[in-house]
């Protein structure tokens, strides 16, 4: 591994920056649906005890994976809002 400091890549605009607000909302709804739906099912299984003891770790891993997906979506939304704010400030 190199001892040289990491250099940041050239700036790339957010992939959603050219989308209309309704298109961004459609994208967010689409991206939220799967992990939220999966989490609901996984929590229902935990609450009802409808799993074998040896499935518990796999079930918890699935929950963690869906929480990570939601976290990445939140970060993506935050970056989008920050970029929109920068653009709006630059045009003011």
Buried (B, 14 or more C-beta within 10 A) or exposed (E): EEEEEEEEEEEEEBEBBEBEEEEBEEBBEEBEEEBEEBBEEBEEBBEEEEEEEEEEEEBEEBBEEBEEBBEEBEEBBEBBEEBBEEEEEEEE
